[in-house]
C-alpha cells in the first residue's frame, strides 16, 4: 500500500497538524513537555461519542466520559443524541448543555436529533436548534423514509449544518447481531448483511447530490461503503466519512464469544478491513472517531447474541492506531494526527484553541479496562500491549489530565 507523505514537517519531539498553534498561555507547558522527551500533539477531536447523560447515567456521565476523553488526549468531543430526553427541542438540548457546563472537563458539543424522538417520522426544528448543535444525527438508527431524509437535508443546508447519518436499512437486518460472514457461519450466529449499511449510504448520497447538503457518514465498516463514498467525492458530492479504530484493526475472525466484540456496525470481513485501511491511506476516509459507547458490565456480559451493542474507545484509540498503523508504516504520524484532530475540526467547525496532549510514544502499556476513567469497561483490545502513553492533556489553557 502506498505510504501517504507527511502534510507538515515534524520537528523532533513534536508533531503539528495544519493550523495548530502553540499559543499563550500554554506555550511554556508544551515546551516543558518537549524538554522531557514527550511528543506534543494537538488536542484530538472525536465527533462520535456516547456520554449517556441525561437518561442513562449508570452507563456513563458527562463527567466520567469527558475525563476518559482527556486521558486519551481529546479536548473536544461531539455527543450523540440517543438520550432521554432526546435533544430534539431547545428545552431538551439545554438540559444536556447545563450538565456539560457543570461537569465536563473538556469541550463537549451535543448533536441534536434529525427527527422528533429519533423516531424517523418528523424533522426537528433545525433552525431553532442549529445554534446549540454540533450537527444533526439520529445515531443509533437510520432514517428509513427517503422523503424524511430529503426534508432533513434541505433544512440542514438552509441553516448551514451537517447531517451525520447512521446508515442502516432496517428491512435488511433480519435479526442479525454480528457480520454476515465466515464467523457467523462457523458459530451459527445470525448475521447483519453489509448491504444494510451501504444501501442506505447509496440512497443518502443521491439525496445529498440533489439537495447540496453537507453530508457526513458515521462509522463506515464495509468495502462497498468506501467505494461509494470515493466515487461520490469524485462527482462533487459534499460528503465526508469516519471509521473507528476497531474496524481498521480487527475483522470478524478476530471475534470471540464475548460481548466486548459486539458493536453496531459489526466487525466485518478481512477484505472490508483492508478496504477501510486503503480508504484511510488515500483520503477517502476523512477522519477517525471512536464511537465510544459504554454500557454496564451486566449489559455486556451476555455473549455475542444477547449483549448490548457498543464498546468503549476514548482511552485506547490513539495508542492502538499509533501502534498498529504508524509503527507499521501504513500511515505517518502526521496523517494520523490530522485525521484525529484537524480533519474533524474543519468539517464540524470546531476550533483548535490552545490545546495539546503530550505523549511518551516509546513507552508501552497493557490495556487494562479496570484502569479506565470511563464507566464502560468493554473493549476488544483488553490485554493488548500498546505503544504511546498520554502524559498530559491541556484544554483551554487548563491541565485536564496528568498521568500519575
Residue pairs with C-beta under 8 A, 6 or more apart in sequence:
1 277
1 278
1 281
1 330
2 281
2 282
3 281
3 329
3 330
3 331
3 332
4 281
4 282
4 283
4 331
4 332
4 335
5 332
6 332
6 333
6 334
6 335
7 17
7 18
7 334
7 335
7 338
8 15
8 16
8 17
8 18
8 334
10 16
10 333
10 334
13 34
13 37
13 38
13 39
13 40
14 30
14 34
14 39
14 40
14 41
15 39
15 40
15 41
15 333
15 334
15 337
16 42
17 41
17 42
17 334
17 337
17 338
17 341
17 342
18 338
18 342
19 342
19 345
19 346
19 352
20 42
20 341
20 342
20 352
20 356
21 352
21 354
22 30
22 31
22 40
22 354
22 356
23 354
24 354
25 354
25 397
26 354
26 355
26 356
26 394
26 397
29 356
29 392
29 394
29 399
30 40
30 356
30 358
30 394
33 40
33 356
33 358
33 391
33 392
34 40
36 358
36 391
37 360
38 358
38 359
38 360
38 391
38 392
39 358
39 359
39 360
39 361
40 356
40 357
40 358
40 359
41 73
41 337
41 341
41 356
41 357
41 358
41 359
42 337
42 341
42 342
42 352
42 355
42 356
42 357
43 73
43 74
43 75
43 76
43 106
43 341
43 352
43 353
43 355
43 356
43 357
43 393
43 394
43 395
44 72
44 73
44 74
44 75
44 76
44 318
44 340
44 341
44 357
45 74
45 75
45 76
45 77
45 340
45 341
45 344
45 345
45 348
45 350
46 69
46 74
46 76
46 77
46 78
46 289
46 290
46 292
46 314
46 317
46 340
46 344
47 77
47 78
47 134
47 135
47 164
47 216
47 242
47 287
47 289
47 344
47 347
47 348
48 78
48 80
48 139
48 164
48 218
48 219
48 242
48 244
48 289
48 290
48 291
48 292
49 65
49 69
49 77
49 78
49 79
49 80
49 289
49 290
49 291
49 292
49 314
50 60
50 65
50 79
50 80
50 82
50 291
50 292
50 293
50 294
50 310
51 60
51 61
51 62
51 65
51 66
51 77
51 79
51 108
52 58
52 59
52 60
52 61
52 65
52 83
52 294
53 60
53 61
53 62
53 65
53 83
53 96
53 99
54 83
54 84
54 85
54 95
54 96
54 99
55 83
55 84
55 85
56 83
56 84
58 296
58 375
59 294
59 295
59 296
59 299
59 375
59 376
60 294
60 374
60 375
60 376
61 103
61 375
62 79
62 96
62 99
62 100
62 102
62 103
62 104
62 108
63 103
63 104
63 105
64 373
64 374
64 375
65 77
65 79
65 292
65 294
65 314
65 374
66 77
66 103
66 104
66 105
66 106
66 108
67 105
67 373
67 374
67 401
68 292
68 312
68 314
68 315
68 372
68 373
68 374
69 75
69 77
69 106
69 292
69 314
70 105
70 106
70 393
70 395
70 400
70 401
71 314
71 315
71 373
71 390
71 393
71 401
72 314
72 315
72 316
72 317
72 318
72 390
73 318
73 357
73 359
73 390
73 393
74 106
74 314
74 393
75 106
75 107
75 353
75 355
75 357
75 393
75 394
75 395
75 396
75 400
76 106
76 107
76 108
76 109
76 345
76 350
76 355
77 106
77 107
77 108
77 109
77 314
78 108
78 109
78 110
78 111
78 134
78 135
78 348
78 350
79 96
79 108
79 109
79 110
79 111
80 111
80 137
80 139
80 140
81 87
81 88
81 110
81 111
81 112
81 113
81 118
81 137
81 138
81 139
82 118
82 139
82 140
83 96
85 92
85 95
86 92
86 113
86 116
86 117
86 118
87 93
87 96
87 110
87 111
87 112
87 113
87 129
87 133
88 112
88 113
88 115
88 116
88 117
88 118
88 124
88 129
89 124
89 125
89 128
89 129
90 128
90 129
90 132
93 110
93 112
93 129
93 132
93 133
94 132
96 110
97 110
97 132
100 108
100 110
105 395
105 400
105 401
106 393
106 395
106 400
107 350
107 353
107 395
107 396
109 134
109 348
109 350
110 132
110 133
110 134
111 133
111 134
111 135
111 136
111 137
111 139
111 164
112 124
112 126
112 129
112 130
112 132
112 133
112 135
112 136
113 124
113 136
113 137
113 138
114 123
114 124
114 136
114 137
114 138
114 143
114 149
114 152
114 163
115 121
115 122
115 123
115 124
115 138
115 143
115 148
115 152
116 122
116 123
116 124
118 138
118 140
118 141
120 138
120 141
120 142
120 143
120 144
120 145
120 148
121 145
121 148
122 148
123 148
123 151
123 152
123 155
124 136
126 136
126 152
126 155
126 156
126 158
126 159
126 161
127 155
127 158
127 159
129 136
130 159
130 160
130 161
133 161
134 348
134 350
135 161
135 162
135 163
135 164
135 216
135 348
136 152
136 156
136 161
136 162
136 163
136 164
137 163
137 164
137 165
137 166
137 218
138 165
138 166
139 164
139 166
139 218
140 166
141 166
141 168
141 170
142 165
142 166
142 167
142 168
142 169
142 170
142 200
143 149
143 152
143 165
144 169
144 170
144 171
146 203
146 207
149 163
149 165
149 203
149 204
149 207
150 207
150 210
150 211
152 163
153 163
153 207
153 208
153 211
153 213
153 215
154 211
154 213
156 162
156 163
156 213
156 214
157 211
157 212
157 213
157 214
161 214
162 214
162 215
162 216
162 347
162 348
163 204
163 208
163 213
163 214
163 215
163 216
164 216
164 217
164 218
165 200
165 201
165 204
165 215
165 216
165 217
165 218
166 218
166 219
167 197
167 198
167 200
167 201
167 204
167 217
167 218
167 220
167 225
168 196
168 197
168 200
168 264
168 265
169 195
169 196
169 197
169 199
169 200
170 196
172 193
172 195
172 196
172 199
173 192
173 193
173 196
174 190
174 191
174 192
174 193
175 190
176 184
176 190
176 191
176 192
176 193
176 196
176 266
177 189
177 190
177 192
177 262
177 266
177 304
177 305
177 309
178 184
178 189
178 190
178 191
178 192
178 252
178 255
178 262
178 266
178 267
178 304
179 191
179 192
179 194
179 252
179 266
179 267
179 268
179 269
180 191
180 192
180 193
180 194
181 191
181 252
181 268
181 269
182 252
182 253
182 269
183 189
183 252
183 253
183 255
184 190
184 191
184 252
187 257
187 304
189 304
189 305
190 305
192 264
192 265
192 266
194 221
194 222
194 223
194 224
194 268
194 272
195 224
197 220
197 221
197 222
197 224
197 225
197 265
198 222
198 224
198 225
198 228
201 217
201 220
201 225
201 228
201 229
202 228
204 215
204 217
205 215
205 228
205 229
205 232
205 237
205 239
207 213
208 214
208 215
208 232
208 237
208 238
208 239
209 232
209 235
209 236
209 237
212 238
213 238
214 238
215 237
215 238
215 239
215 240
216 239
216 240
216 241
216 242
216 347
217 225
217 229
217 239
217 240
217 241
217 242
218 241
218 242
218 289
218 291
219 242
219 243
219 244
219 247
219 265
219 289
219 291
220 226
220 229
220 241
220 242
220 243
220 247
220 265
220 276
220 285
221 243
221 247
221 265
221 266
221 267
221 268
221 272
221 276
222 265
222 268
222 272
222 275
223 268
223 271
223 272
223 274
223 275
223 276
225 241
226 275
226 276
226 278
226 279
226 284
226 285
227 275
229 239
229 241
229 279
229 284
229 285
230 279
230 282
230 284
232 239
233 239
233 284
240 286
240 287
240 343
240 347
241 284
241 285
241 286
241 287
242 285
242 286
242 287
242 288
242 289
242 344
243 276
243 279
243 280
243 285
243 288
243 289
244 288
244 289
244 290
244 291
244 313
245 288
245 290
245 313
245 316
245 317
245 320
245 321
246 263
246 267
246 311
246 313
246 380
246 381
247 265
247 267
247 268
247 272
247 273
247 276
248 273
248 276
248 277
248 280
248 288
248 321
248 324
248 325
249 273
249 320
249 321
249 324
249 325
250 267
250 273
250 380
251 267
251 268
251 269
251 270
251 272
251 273
252 266
252 267
252 268
252 269
253 270
254 261
254 267
254 380
255 261
255 267
255 304
257 303
257 304
258 303
258 304
259 299
259 300
259 301
259 302
259 303
259 304
259 307
259 308
259 378
260 300
260 311
260 378
260 379
260 380
260 382
261 267
261 304
261 380
262 300
262 304
262 307
262 308
262 309
262 310
262 311
263 291
263 293
263 309
263 310
263 311
264 309
264 310
267 380
276 285
277 325
277 330
278 284
279 285
280 288
280 325
280 330
280 331
280 339
281 330
281 331
285 339
286 339
286 343
286 347
287 339
287 340
287 343
287 344
287 347
288 317
288 321
288 336
288 339
288 340
289 344
290 312
290 313
290 314
290 317
291 310
291 311
291 313
292 312
292 313
292 314
292 374
292 376
293 309
293 310
293 311
293 312
293 376
294 310
294 312
294 374
294 375
294 376
294 378
295 307
295 308
295 310
295 376
295 378
296 375
297 377
297 378
299 307
299 308
300 307
300 308
300 377
300 378
301 307
310 376
310 378
311 376
311 378
311 379
311 380
312 369
312 372
312 374
312 376
312 377
312 378
312 379
313 379
314 374
315 372
315 373
315 374
316 367
316 379
316 381
316 386
317 340
318 336
318 340
318 359
318 388
318 390
319 365
319 386
319 387
319 388
319 389
320 381
320 384
320 386
321 336
321 340
322 333
322 336
322 361
322 386
322 387
322 388
323 386
323 387
323 388
324 330
325 331
325 336
326 332
326 333
326 336
327 387
341 352
342 352
344 350
345 351
345 352
353 395
353 396
354 394
354 396
354 397
355 393
355 394
355 395
355 396
356 393
356 394
357 390
357 392
357 393
357 394
358 390
358 391
358 392
358 393
359 388
359 389
359 390
359 391
360 388
360 389
360 391
361 387
361 388
362 387
363 387
363 388
363 389
364 385
364 386
364 387
364 389
365 385
365 386
365 389
366 383
366 384
366 385
366 386
367 379
367 381
367 382
367 383
367 384
367 386
368 382
369 377
369 378
369 379
369 382
370 377
389 403
390 401
390 403
391 402
391 403
392 399
392 401
392 402
392 403
393 399
393 400
393 401
393 402
394 400
